[in-house]
Amino acid sequence: MVPKHRILDDDEAEELLSTYNIEKEKLSKIRITDPVIKEIGANANDLIEITKKSETAGESIFYRLVIE
């Protein structure tokens, strides 16, 4: 039931920020204490890609910044 979470590498993160012309701090946040974040081993300031299945769109992708 939990959507797929993955840590973006540095190149992917830079491409994402450049594509959307946004600063990392402007992204939605997710706490480092979140159980999924602990499970995937993310650290503070990592960017996370969350892929959710959608009946209407097929897949929806969201991005979050890991914070303390």
mmCIF file of the N, C-alpha and C atoms, coordinates in Angstrom:
data_MODEL
# 
_entry.id   MODEL 
# 
loop_
_atom_site.group_PDB 
_atom_site.id 
_atom_site.type_symbol 
_atom_site.label_atom_id 
_atom_site.label_alt_id 
_atom_site.label_comp_id 
_atom_site.label_asym_id 
_atom_site.label_entity_id 
_atom_site.label_seq_id 
_atom_site.pdbx_PDB_ins_code 
_atom_site.Cartn_x 
_atom_site.Cartn_y 
_atom_site.Cartn_z 
_atom_site.occupancy 
_atom_site.B_iso_or_equiv 
_atom_site.pdbx_formal_charge 
_atom_site.auth_seq_id 
_atom_site.auth_comp_id 
_atom_site.auth_asym_id 
_atom_site.auth_atom_id 
_atom_site.pdbx_PDB_model_num 
ATOM 1   N N  . MET A 1 1  ? 0.804  -1.194 0.000   1.00 0.00 ? 1  MET A N  1 
ATOM 2   C CA . MET A 1 1  ? 0.000  0.000  0.000   1.00 0.00 ? 1  MET A CA 1 
ATOM 3   C C  . MET A 1 1  ? 0.858  1.274  0.000   1.00 0.00 ? 1  MET A C  1 
ATOM 4   N N  . VAL A 1 2  ? 2.121  1.133  0.364   1.00 0.00 ? 2  VAL A N  1 
ATOM 5   C CA . VAL A 1 2  ? 3.008  2.299  0.394   1.00 0.00 ? 2  VAL A CA 1 
ATOM 6   C C  . VAL A 1 2  ? 3.562  2.525  -1.006  1.00 0.00 ? 2  VAL A C  1 
ATOM 7   N N  . PRO A 1 3  ? 3.477  3.760  -1.521  1.00 0.00 ? 3  PRO A N  1 
ATOM 8   C CA . PRO A 1 3  ? 4.029  4.018  -2.859  1.00 0.00 ? 3  PRO A CA 1 
ATOM 9   C C  . PRO A 1 3  ? 5.546  3.867  -2.875  1.00 0.00 ? 3  PRO A C  1 
ATOM 10  N N  . LYS A 1 4  ? 6.077  3.682  -4.077  1.00 0.00 ? 4  LYS A N  1 
ATOM 11  C CA . LYS A 1 4  ? 7.525  3.511  -4.249  1.00 0.00 ? 4  LYS A CA 1 
ATOM 12  C C  . LYS A 1 4  ? 8.249  4.819  -3.930  1.00 0.00 ? 4  LYS A C  1 
ATOM 13  N N  . HIS A 1 5  ? 9.262  4.736  -3.086  1.00 0.00 ? 5  HIS A N  1 
ATOM 14  C CA . HIS A 1 5  ? 10.120 5.867  -2.734  1.00 0.00 ? 5  HIS A CA 1 
ATOM 15  C C  . HIS A 1 5  ? 11.535 5.529  -3.178  1.00 0.00 ? 5  HIS A C  1 
ATOM 16  N N  . ARG A 1 6  ? 12.229 6.494  -3.753  1.00 0.00 ? 6  ARG A N  1 
ATOM 17  C CA . ARG A 1 6  ? 13.641 6.275  -4.069  1.00 0.00 ? 6  ARG A CA 1 
ATOM 18  C C  . ARG A 1 6  ? 14.399 7.587  -3.931  1.00 0.00 ? 6  ARG A C  1 
ATOM 19  N N  . ILE A 1 7  ? 15.657 7.458  -3.559  1.00 0.00 ? 7  ILE A N  1 
ATOM 20  C CA . ILE A 1 7  ? 16.536 8.608  -3.384  1.00 0.00 ? 7  ILE A CA 1 
ATOM 21  C C  . ILE A 1 7  ? 17.096 8.985  -4.747  1.00 0.00 ? 7  ILE A C  1 
ATOM 22  N N  . LEU A 1 8  ? 17.008 10.273 -5.098  1.00 0.00 ? 8  LEU A N  1 
ATOM 23  C CA . LEU A 1 8  ? 17.597 10.743 -6.347  1.00 0.00 ? 8  LEU A CA 1 
ATOM 24  C C  . LEU A 1 8  ? 19.102 10.935 -6.143  1.00 0.00 ? 8  LEU A C  1 
ATOM 25  N N  . ASP A 1 9  ? 19.895 10.551 -7.145  1.00 0.00 ? 9  ASP A N  1 
ATOM 26  C CA . ASP A 1 9  ? 21.324 10.825 -7.049  1.00 0.00 ? 9  ASP A CA 1 
ATOM 27  C C  . ASP A 1 9  ? 21.556 12.303 -7.356  1.00 0.00 ? 9  ASP A C  1 
ATOM 28  N N  . ASP A 1 10 ? 22.783 12.764 -7.183  1.00 0.00 ? 10 ASP A N  1 
ATOM 29  C CA . ASP A 1 10 ? 23.086 14.191 -7.340  1.00 0.00 ? 10 ASP A CA 1 
ATOM 30  C C  . ASP A 1 10 ? 22.740 14.716 -8.731  1.00 0.00 ? 10 ASP A C  1 
ATOM 31  N N  . ASP A 1 11 ? 23.046 13.939 -9.763  1.00 0.00 ? 11 ASP A N  1 
ATOM 32  C CA . ASP A 1 11 ? 22.751 14.374 -11.133 1.00 0.00 ? 11 ASP A CA 1 
ATOM 33  C C  . ASP A 1 11 ? 21.250 14.493 -11.368 1.00 0.00 ? 11 ASP A C  1 
ATOM 34  N N  . GLU A 1 12 ? 20.492 13.510 -10.894 1.00 0.00 ? 12 GLU A N  1 
ATOM 35  C CA . GLU A 1 12 ? 19.032 13.547 -11.047 1.00 0.00 ? 12 GLU A CA 1 
ATOM 36  C C  . GLU A 1 12 ? 18.435 14.729 -10.291 1.00 0.00 ? 12 GLU A C  1 
ATOM 37  N N  . ALA A 1 13 ? 18.950 14.988 -9.096  1.00 0.00 ? 13 ALA A N  1 
ATOM 38  C CA . ALA A 1 13 ? 18.456 16.102 -8.289  1.00 0.00 ? 13 ALA A CA 1 
ATOM 39  C C  . ALA A 1 13 ? 18.710 17.436 -8.993  1.00 0.00 ? 13 ALA A C  1 
ATOM 40  N N  . GLU A 1 14 ? 19.920 17.606 -9.517  1.00 0.00 ? 14 GLU A N  1 
ATOM 41  C CA . GLU A 1 14 ? 20.244 18.846 -10.230 1.00 0.00 ? 14 GLU A CA 1 
ATOM 42  C C  . GLU A 1 14 ? 19.365 19.019 -11.468 1.00 0.00 ? 14 GLU A C  1 
ATOM 43  N N  . GLU A 1 15 ? 19.136 17.936 -12.190 1.00 0.00 ? 15 GLU A N  1 
ATOM 44  C CA . GLU A 1 15 ? 18.292 18.000 -13.381 1.00 0.00 ? 15 GLU A CA 1 
ATOM 45  C C  . GLU A 1 15 ? 16.859 18.374 -13.008 1.00 0.00 ? 15 GLU A C  1 
ATOM 46  N N  . LEU A 1 16 ? 16.350 17.787 -11.935 1.00 0.00 ? 16 LEU A N  1 
ATOM 47  C CA . LEU A 1 16 ? 15.003 18.101 -11.473 1.00 0.00 ? 16 LEU A CA 1 
ATOM 48  C C  . LEU A 1 16 ? 14.869 19.575 -11.115 1.00 0.00 ? 16 LEU A C  1 
ATOM 49  N N  . LEU A 1 17 ? 15.805 20.073 -10.314 1.00 0.00 ? 17 LEU A N  1 
ATOM 50  C CA . LEU A 1 17 ? 15.757 21.468 -9.882  1.00 0.00 ? 17 LEU A CA 1 
ATOM 51  C C  . LEU A 1 17 ? 15.896 22.416 -11.067 1.00 0.00 ? 17 LEU A C  1 
ATOM 52  N N  . SER A 1 18 ? 16.744 22.064 -12.010 1.00 0.00 ? 18 SER A N  1 
ATOM 53  C CA . SER A 1 18 ? 16.941 22.885 -13.199 1.00 0.00 ? 18 SER A CA 1 
ATOM 54  C C  . SER A 1 18 ? 15.700 22.872 -14.095 1.00 0.00 ? 18 SER A C  1 
ATOM 55  N N  . THR A 1 19 ? 15.131 21.682 -14.301 1.00 0.00 ? 19 THR A N  1 
ATOM 56  C CA . THR A 1 19 ? 13.951 21.544 -15.158 1.00 0.00 ? 19 THR A CA 1 
ATOM 57  C C  . THR A 1 19 ? 12.796 22.396 -14.659 1.00 0.00 ? 19 THR A C  1 
ATOM 58  N N  . TYR A 1 20 ? 12.567 22.354 -13.346 1.00 0.00 ? 20 TYR A N  1 
ATOM 59  C CA . TYR A 1 20 ? 11.439 23.093 -12.775 1.00 0.00 ? 20 TYR A CA 1 
ATOM 60  C C  . TYR A 1 20 ? 11.833 24.471 -12.261 1.00 0.00 ? 20 TYR A C  1 
ATOM 61  N N  . ASN A 1 21 ? 13.116 24.834 -12.436 1.00 0.00 ? 21 ASN A N  1 
ATOM 62  C CA . ASN A 1 21 ? 13.625 26.141 -12.010 1.00 0.00 ? 21 ASN A CA 1 
ATOM 63  C C  . ASN A 1 21 ? 13.184 26.455 -10.582 1.00 0.00 ? 21 ASN A C  1 
ATOM 64  N N  . ILE A 1 22 ? 13.518 25.538 -9.676  1.00 0.00 ? 22 ILE A N  1 
ATOM 65  C CA . ILE A 1 22 ? 13.111 25.663 -8.280  1.00 0.00 ? 22 ILE A CA 1 
ATOM 66  C C  . ILE A 1 22 ? 14.300 25.370 -7.377  1.00 0.00 ? 22 ILE A C  1 
ATOM 67  N N  . GLU A 1 23 ? 14.295 25.990 -6.202  1.00 0.00 ? 23 GLU A N  1 
ATOM 68  C CA . GLU A 1 23 ? 15.316 25.709 -5.202  1.00 0.00 ? 23 GLU A CA 1 
ATOM 69  C C  . GLU A 1 23 ? 14.877 24.507 -4.377  1.00 0.00 ? 23 GLU A C  1 
ATOM 70  N N  . LYS A 1 24 ? 15.843 23.740 -3.933  1.00 0.00 ? 24 LYS A N  1 
ATOM 71  C CA . LYS A 1 24 ? 15.575 22.530 -3.166  1.00 0.00 ? 24 LYS A CA 1 
ATOM 72  C C  . LYS A 1 24 ? 14.646 22.807 -1.970  1.00 0.00 ? 24 LYS A C  1 
ATOM 73  N N  . GLU A 1 25 ? 14.868 23.919 -1.297  1.00 0.00 ? 25 GLU A N  1 
ATOM 74  C CA . GLU A 1 25 ? 14.113 24.258 -0.090  1.00 0.00 ? 25 GLU A CA 1 
ATOM 75  C C  . GLU A 1 25 ? 12.643 24.576 -0.375  1.00 0.00 ? 25 GLU A C  1 
ATOM 76  N N  . LYS A 1 26 ? 12.311 24.835 -1.640  1.00 0.00 ? 26 LYS A N  1 
ATOM 77  C CA . LYS A 1 26 ? 10.929 25.158 -2.009  1.00 0.00 ? 26 LYS A CA 1 
ATOM 78  C C  . LYS A 1 26 ? 10.067 23.909 -2.236  1.00 0.00 ? 26 LYS A C  1 
ATOM 79  N N  . LEU A 1 27 ? 10.705 22.732 -2.309  1.00 0.00 ? 27 LEU A N  1 
ATOM 80  C CA . LEU A 1 27 ? 9.953  21.489 -2.489  1.00 0.00 ? 27 LEU A CA 1 
ATOM 81  C C  . LEU A 1 27 ? 9.199  21.139 -1.213  1.00 0.00 ? 27 LEU A C  1 
ATOM 82  N N  . SER A 1 28 ? 8.169  20.323 -1.350  1.00 0.00 ? 28 SER A N  1 
ATOM 83  C CA . SER A 1 28 ? 7.467  19.803 -0.180  1.00 0.00 ? 28 SER A CA 1 
ATOM 84  C C  . SER A 1 28 ? 8.452  18.983 0.640   1.00 0.00 ? 28 SER A C  1 
ATOM 85  N N  . LYS A 1 29 ? 8.191  18.884 1.926   1.00 0.00 ? 29 LYS A N  1 
ATOM 86  C CA . LYS A 1 29 ? 9.134  18.244 2.840   1.00 0.00 ? 29 LYS A CA 1 
ATOM 87  C C  . LYS A 1 29 ? 8.606  16.887 3.316   1.00 0.00 ? 29 LYS A C  1 
ATOM 88  N N  . ILE A 1 30 ? 9.536  16.039 3.743   1.00 0.00 ? 30 ILE A N  1 
ATOM 89  C CA . ILE A 1 30 ? 9.227  14.788 4.413   1.00 0.00 ? 30 ILE A CA 1 
ATOM 90  C C  . ILE A 1 30 ? 10.262 14.625 5.524   1.00 0.00 ? 30 ILE A C  1 
ATOM 91  N N  . ARG A 1 31 ? 9.819  14.258 6.699   1.00 0.00 ? 31 ARG A N  1 
ATOM 92  C CA . ARG A 1 31 ? 10.727 14.158 7.846   1.00 0.00 ? 31 ARG A CA 1 
ATOM 93  C C  . ARG A 1 31 ? 11.594 12.898 7.785   1.00 0.00 ? 31 ARG A C  1 
ATOM 94  N N  . ILE A 1 32 ? 12.793 13.043 8.306   1.00 0.00 ? 32 ILE A N  1 
ATOM 95  C CA . ILE A 1 32 ? 13.736 11.933 8.347   1.00 0.00 ? 32 ILE A CA 1 
ATOM 96  C C  . ILE A 1 32 ? 13.224 10.803 9.237   1.00 0.00 ? 32 ILE A C  1 
ATOM 97  N N  . THR A 1 33 ? 12.274 11.113 10.121  1.00 0.00 ? 33 THR A N  1 
ATOM 98  C CA . THR A 1 33 ? 11.701 10.108 11.019  1.00 0.00 ? 33 THR A CA 1 
ATOM 99  C C  . THR A 1 33 ? 10.572 9.305  10.370  1.00 0.00 ? 33 THR A C  1 
ATOM 100 N N  . ASP A 1 34 ? 10.183 9.663  9.139   1.00 0.00 ? 34 ASP A N  1 
ATOM 101 C CA . ASP A 1 34 ? 9.147  8.916  8.429   1.00 0.00 ? 34 ASP A CA 1 
ATOM 102 C C  . ASP A 1 34 ? 9.624  7.471  8.250   1.00 0.00 ? 34 ASP A C  1 
ATOM 103 N N  . PRO A 1 35 ? 8.769  6.492  8.528   1.00 0.00 ? 35 PRO A N  1 
ATOM 104 C CA . PRO A 1 35 ? 9.200  5.086  8.430   1.00 0.00 ? 35 PRO A CA 1 
ATOM 105 C C  . PRO A 1 35 ? 9.780  4.688  7.065   1.00 0.00 ? 35 PRO A C  1 
ATOM 106 N N  . VAL A 1 36 ? 9.215  5.182  5.975   1.00 0.00 ? 36 VAL A N  1 
ATOM 107 C CA . VAL A 1 36 ? 9.744  4.831  4.648   1.00 0.00 ? 36 VAL A CA 1 
ATOM 108 C C  . VAL A 1 36 ? 11.122 5.446  4.441   1.00 0.00 ? 36 VAL A C  1 
ATOM 109 N N  . ILE A 1 37 ? 11.310 6.659  4.909   1.00 0.00 ? 37 ILE A N  1 
ATOM 110 C CA . ILE A 1 37 ? 12.602 7.335  4.777   1.00 0.00 ? 37 ILE A CA 1 
ATOM 111 C C  . ILE A 1 37 ? 13.673 6.564  5.553   1.00 0.00 ? 37 ILE A C  1 
ATOM 112 N N  . LYS A 1 38 ? 13.315 6.095  6.742   1.00 0.00 ? 38 LYS A N  1 
ATOM 113 C CA . LYS A 1 38 ? 14.249 5.264  7.512   1.00 0.00 ? 38 LYS A CA 1 
ATOM 114 C C  . LYS A 1 38 ? 14.574 3.978  6.754   1.00 0.00 ? 38 LYS A C  1 
ATOM 115 N N  . GLU A 1 39 ? 13.547 3.363  6.185   1.00 0.00 ? 39 GLU A N  1 
ATOM 116 C CA . GLU A 1 39 ? 13.712 2.080  5.492   1.00 0.00 ? 39 GLU A CA 1 
ATOM 117 C C  . GLU A 1 39 ? 14.650 2.192  4.286   1.00 0.00 ? 39 GLU A C  1 
ATOM 118 N N  . ILE A 1 40 ? 14.531 3.298  3.520   1.00 0.00 ? 40 ILE A N  1 
ATOM 119 C CA . ILE A 1 40 ? 15.378 3.425  2.326   1.00 0.00 ? 40 ILE A CA 1 
ATOM 120 C C  . ILE A 1 40 ? 16.745 4.037  2.639   1.00 0.00 ? 40 ILE A C  1 
ATOM 121 N N  . GLY A 1 41 ? 16.948 4.462  3.883   1.00 0.00 ? 41 GLY A N  1 
ATOM 122 C CA . GLY A 1 41 ? 18.259 4.967  4.299   1.00 0.00 ? 41 GLY A CA 1 
ATOM 123 C C  . GLY A 1 41 ? 18.567 6.376  3.825   1.00 0.00 ? 41 GLY A C  1 
ATOM 124 N N  . ALA A 1 42 ? 17.541 7.192  3.651   1.00 0.00 ? 42 ALA A N  1 
ATOM 125 C CA . ALA A 1 42 ? 17.754 8.572  3.206   1.00 0.00 ? 42 ALA A CA 1 
ATOM 126 C C  . ALA A 1 42 ? 18.309 9.430  4.342   1.00 0.00 ? 42 ALA A C  1 
ATOM 127 N N  . ASN A 1 43 ? 19.016 10.468 3.969   1.00 0.00 ? 43 ASN A N  1 
ATOM 128 C CA . ASN A 1 43 ? 19.580 11.430 4.914   1.00 0.00 ? 43 ASN A CA 1 
ATOM 129 C C  . ASN A 1 43 ? 18.938 12.786 4.701   1.00 0.00 ? 43 ASN A C  1 
ATOM 130 N N  . ALA A 1 44 ? 19.115 13.674 5.679   1.00 0.00 ? 44 ALA A N  1 
ATOM 131 C CA . ALA A 1 44 ? 18.626 15.043 5.547   1.00 0.00 ? 44 ALA A CA 1 
ATOM 132 C C  . ALA A 1 44 ? 19.211 15.661 4.283   1.00 0.00 ? 44 ALA A C  1 
ATOM 133 N N  . ASN A 1 45 ? 18.429 16.427 3.572   1.00 0.00 ? 45 ASN A N  1 
ATOM 134 C CA . ASN A 1 45 ? 18.762 17.115 2.325   1.00 0.00 ? 45 ASN A CA 1 
ATOM 135 C C  . ASN A 1 45 ? 18.734 16.225 1.094   1.00 0.00 ? 45 ASN A C  1 
ATOM 136 N N  . ASP A 1 46 ? 18.415 14.937 1.247   1.00 0.00 ? 46 ASP A N  1 
ATOM 137 C CA . ASP A 1 46 ? 18.223 14.087 0.080   1.00 0.00 ? 46 ASP A CA 1 
ATOM 138 C C  . ASP A 1 46 ? 16.907 14.444 -0.591  1.00 0.00 ? 46 ASP A C  1 
ATOM 139 N N  . LEU A 1 47 ? 16.840 14.274 -1.900  1.00 0.00 ? 47 LEU A N  1 
ATOM 140 C CA . LEU A 1 47 ? 15.586 14.434 -2.622  1.00 0.00 ? 47 LEU A CA 1 
ATOM 141 C C  . LEU A 1 47 ? 15.020 13.046 -2.888  1.00 0.00 ? 47 LEU A C  1 
ATOM 142 N N  . ILE A 1 48 ? 13.728 12.911 -2.640  1.00 0.00 ? 48 ILE A N  1 
ATOM 143 C CA . ILE A 1 48 ? 13.045 11.633 -2.777  1.00 0.00 ? 48 ILE A CA 1 
ATOM 144 C C  . ILE A 1 48 ? 12.016 11.730 -3.893  1.00 0.00 ? 48 ILE A C  1 
ATOM 145 N N  . GLU A 1 49 ? 11.977 10.699 -4.735  1.00 0.00 ? 49 GLU A N  1 
ATOM 146 C CA . GLU A 1 49 ? 10.952 10.584 -5.769  1.00 0.00 ? 49 GLU A CA 1 
ATOM 147 C C  . GLU A 1 49 ? 9.936  9.561  -5.273  1.00 0.00 ? 49 GLU A C  1 
ATOM 148 N N  . ILE A 1 50 ? 8.667  9.955  -5.253  1.00 0.00 ? 50 ILE A N  1 
ATOM 149 C CA . ILE A 1 50 ? 7.589  9.077  -4.813  1.00 0.00 ? 50 ILE A CA 1 
ATOM 150 C C  . ILE A 1 50 ? 6.690  8.819  -6.014  1.00 0.00 ? 50 ILE A C  1 
ATOM 151 N N  . THR A 1 51 ? 6.517  7.551  -6.352  1.00 0.00 ? 51 THR A N  1 
ATOM 152 C CA . THR A 1 51 ? 5.690  7.162  -7.497  1.00 0.00 ? 51 THR A CA 1 
ATOM 153 C C  . THR A 1 51 ? 4.432  6.468  -6.982  1.00 0.00 ? 51 THR A C  1 
ATOM 154 N N  . LYS A 1 52 ? 3.296  7.092  -7.235  1.00 0.00 ? 52 LYS A N  1 
ATOM 155 C CA . LYS A 1 52 ? 2.007  6.539  -6.806  1.00 0.00 ? 52 LYS A CA 1 
ATOM 156 C C  . LYS A 1 52 ? 1.230  6.070  -8.018  1.00 0.00 ? 52 LYS A C  1 
ATOM 157 N N  . LYS A 1 53 ? 0.556  4.951  -7.860  1.00 0.00 ? 53 LYS A N  1 
ATOM 158 C CA . LYS A 1 53 ? -0.329 4.470  -8.917  1.00 0.00 ? 53 LYS A CA 1 
ATOM 159 C C  . LYS A 1 53 ? -1.629 5.264  -8.852  1.00 0.00 ? 53 LYS A C  1 
ATOM 160 N N  . SER A 1 54 ? -2.159 5.594  -10.021 1.00 0.00 ? 54 SER A N  1 
ATOM 161 C CA . SER A 1 54 ? -3.377 6.390  -10.113 1.00 0.00 ? 54 SER A CA 1 
ATOM 162 C C  . SER A 1 54 ? -4.305 5.752  -11.133 1.00 0.00 ? 54 SER A C  1 
ATOM 163 N N  . GLU A 1 55 ? -5.572 5.617  -10.794 1.00 0.00 ? 55 GLU A N  1 
ATOM 164 C CA . GLU A 1 55 ? -6.536 5.042  -11.730 1.00 0.00 ? 55 GLU A CA 1 
ATOM 165 C C  . GLU A 1 55 ? -6.729 5.935  -12.952 1.00 0.00 ? 55 GLU A C  1 
ATOM 166 N N  . THR A 1 56 ? -6.618 7.235  -12.773 1.00 0.00 ? 56 THR A N  1 
ATOM 167 C CA . THR A 1 56 ? -6.866 8.153  -13.882 1.00 0.00 ? 56 THR A CA 1 
ATOM 168 C C  . THR A 1 56 ? -5.605 8.510  -14.658 1.00 0.00 ? 56 THR A C  1 
ATOM 169 N N  . ALA A 1 57 ? -4.488 8.661  -13.959 1.00 0.00 ? 57 ALA A N  1 
ATOM 170 C CA . ALA A 1 57 ? -3.253 9.101  -14.622 1.00 0.00 ? 57 ALA A CA 1 
ATOM 171 C C  . ALA A 1 57 ? -2.279 7.960  -14.877 1.00 0.00 ? 57 ALA A C  1 
ATOM 172 N N  . GLY A 1 58 ? -2.544 6.793  -14.349 1.00 0.00 ? 58 GLY A N  1 
ATOM 173 C CA . GLY A 1 58 ? -1.597 5.686  -14.473 1.00 0.00 ? 58 GLY A CA 1 
ATOM 174 C C  . GLY A 1 58 ? -0.573 5.740  -13.356 1.00 0.00 ? 58 GLY A C  1 
ATOM 175 N N  . GLU A 1 59 ? 0.297  6.730  -13.405 1.00 0.00 ? 59 GLU A N  1 
ATOM 176 C CA . GLU A 1 59 ? 1.274  6.977  -12.344 1.00 0.00 ? 59 GLU A CA 1 
ATOM 177 C C  . GLU A 1 59 ? 1.392  8.475  -12.114 1.00 0.00 ? 59 GLU A C  1 
ATOM 178 N N  . SER A 1 60 ? 1.586  8.833  -10.854 1.00 0.00 ? 60 SER A N  1 
ATOM 179 C CA . SER A 1 60 ? 1.863  10.224 -10.487 1.00 0.00 ? 60 SER A CA 1 
ATOM 180 C C  . SER A 1 60 ? 3.185  10.242 -9.745  1.00 0.00 ? 60 SER A C  1 
ATOM 181 N N  . ILE A 1 61 ? 4.015  11.215 -10.067 1.00 0.00 ? 61 ILE A N  1 
ATOM 182 C CA . ILE A 1 61 ? 5.326  11.312 -9.432  1.00 0.00 ? 61 ILE A CA 1 
ATOM 183 C C  . ILE A 1 61 ? 5.384  12.603 -8.625  1.00 0.00 ? 61 ILE A C  1 
ATOM 184 N N  . PHE A 1 62 ? 5.857  12.461 -7.386  1.00 0.00 ? 62 PHE A N  1 
ATOM 185 C CA . PHE A 1 62 ? 6.006  13.582 -6.480  1.00 0.00 ? 62 PHE A CA 1 
ATOM 186 C C  . PHE A 1 62 ? 7.441  13.620 -5.984  1.00 0.00 ? 62 PHE A C  1 
ATOM 187 N N  . TYR A 1 63 ? 7.894  14.782 -5.570  1.00 0.00 ? 63 TYR A N  1 
ATOM 188 C CA . TYR A 1 63 ? 9.255  14.927 -5.062  1.00 0.00 ? 63 TYR A CA 1 
ATOM 189 C C  . TYR A 1 63 ? 9.184  15.581 -3.691  1.00 0.00 ? 63 TYR A C  1 
ATOM 190 N N  . ARG A 1 64 ? 10.037 15.114 -2.787  1.00 0.00 ? 64 ARG A N  1 
ATOM 191 C CA . ARG A 1 64 ? 10.082 15.643 -1.436  1.00 0.00 ? 64 ARG A CA 1 
ATOM 192 C C  . ARG A 1 64 ? 11.548 15.842 -1.020  1.00 0.00 ? 64 ARG A C  1 
ATOM 193 N N  . LEU A 1 65 ? 11.758 16.830 -0.163  1.00 0.00 ? 65 LEU A N  1 
ATOM 194 C CA . LEU A 1 65 ? 13.060 17.091 0.443   1.00 0.00 ? 65 LEU A CA 1 
ATOM 195 C C  . LEU A 1 65 ? 13.040 16.513 1.842   1.00 0.00 ? 65 LEU A C  1 
ATOM 196 N N  . VAL A 1 66 ? 14.032 15.704 2.178   1.00 0.00 ? 66 VAL A N  1 
ATOM 197 C CA . VAL A 1 66 ? 14.119 15.108 3.519   1.00 0.00 ? 66 VAL A CA 1 
ATOM 198 C C  . VAL A 1 66 ? 14.668 16.160 4.478   1.00 0.00 ? 66 VAL A C  1 
ATOM 199 N N  . ILE A 1 67 ? 13.942 16.353 5.606   1.00 0.00 ? 67 ILE A N  1 
ATOM 200 C CA . ILE A 1 67 ? 14.375 17.309 6.616   1.00 0.00 ? 67 ILE A CA 1 
ATOM 201 C C  . ILE A 1 67 ? 14.498 16.603 7.971   1.00 0.00 ? 67 ILE A C  1 
ATOM 202 N N  . GLU A 1 68 ? 15.241 17.248 8.887   1.00 0.00 ? 68 GLU A N  1 
ATOM 203 C CA . GLU A 1 68 ? 15.406 16.707 10.251  1.00 0.00 ? 68 GLU A CA 1 
ATOM 204 C C  . GLU A 1 68 ? 14.092 16.637 10.977  1.00 0.00 ? 68 GLU A C  1 
# 
